[in-house]
Amino acid sequence: MTVIAKLKVNAGSEAAFQQAADKMIAHVKANEPNTLTYTLLRSTTDPTEFVFYEVYTDQAALAAHSASEAMMQFFGAVGGLLEGRPEIGMYDTLGGKR
C-alpha cells in the first residue's frame, strides 16, 4: 500500500511546516515498524509544495498510522499553514526495485 500526499503551504510557512513534519517523521521511525517508507519531498520549483511518499505493509498499517495521536498532532500543527486541502492518492505496487 503506497500513499502519496501532496501538501501546499502558505508562503512564509515552510519552516513551521518542516518542523511539524520532522516531528511526524521521528514518530514514524520510532513507533511504526509496518511503515516501510515515509519520506518527505519538497518541490524543486515551488518551495511551498511538499509531498509525503509513504509505503505500508498493508491496509492495517496505514490505518494505524492515520489514527495515531502523532498524526492528529501533526494536522493540528499544520492545519493553519496549508493552502487548501492535501491531495491524497493511494496506490498498489505493480513492479519496480527496492
C-alpha positions in Angstrom: 0.0 0.0 0.0 1.5 3.3 -1.1 0.3 6.7 -0.3 1.3 10.0 -2.0 0.2 13.0 -0.1 0.7 16.4 -1.7 0.5 19.5 0.6 0.9 23.1 -0.4 1.7 25.5 2.4 1.1 29.3 2.5 4.2 31.3 1.5 6.3 32.0 4.6 5.1 28.9 6.4 7.6 26.5 5.0 9.9 26.4 8.1 6.9 25.8 10.5 5.6 23.0 8.3 9.1 21.4 8.1 9.3 21.5 11.9 6.0 19.7 12.3 6.9 17.2 9.6 10.2 16.4 11.3 8.3 15.5 14.5 6.0 13.3 12.5 8.9 11.6 10.7 10.6 11.0 14.1 7.4 9.4 15.4 7.1 7.1 12.4 10.7 6.0 12.6 10.4 5.2 16.4 6.9 3.7 16.5 5.7 2.3 13.2 7.6 -0.8 12.1 4.9 -1.6 9.5 5.6 1.8 7.8 8.3 0.7 5.3 8.9 4.1 3.8 8.0 7.6 5.0 9.8 10.2 3.0 9.1 14.0 2.8 9.9 15.6 -0.5 10.0 19.3 -1.5 9.4 20.6 -5.0 12.5 21.9 -6.7 10.4 24.6 -8.5 7.9 25.6 -5.8 9.3 25.8 -2.2 5.7 25.8 -0.8 4.9 22.3 -2.3 5.7 19.2 -0.2 5.0 15.5 -0.9 5.0 12.6 1.6 5.8 9.3 -0.1 4.6 6.5 2.2 4.7 2.7 1.9 2.9 0.4 4.3 3.0 -3.3 4.7 -0.8 -3.4 4.4 -4.1 -1.5 5.0 -3.9 -2.1 8.7 -0.5 -0.4 9.0 -1.9 2.6 7.1 -5.0 2.7 9.3 -2.8 2.6 12.5 -0.7 5.5 11.1 -3.7 7.5 10.1 -5.4 7.1 13.5 -2.2 7.8 15.6 -2.1 10.6 18.1 1.0 11.9 16.3 -1.0 12.3 13.1 -3.7 14.2 14.9 -1.0 16.5 16.4 0.6 16.9 13.0 -2.6 18.1 11.3 -3.4 20.3 14.4 0.0 22.0 13.9 -0.1 22.4 10.1 -3.8 22.9 9.5 -3.5 26.7 9.5 -0.3 26.6 7.4 -1.9 24.8 4.4 -3.2 26.4 1.3 -6.2 24.2 0.7 -6.7 20.6 1.4 -4.0 17.9 1.0 -4.2 15.8 -2.2 -4.1 12.2 -1.1 -3.6 9.3 -3.5 -3.4 5.6 -2.7 -1.7 3.1 -4.9 -0.9 -0.6 -5.2 2.7 -1.5 -6.3 2.8 -3.3 -9.6 6.6 -3.6 -10.1 9.9 -1.8 -9.5 13.0 -2.0 -7.5 13.5 -1.7 -3.7 
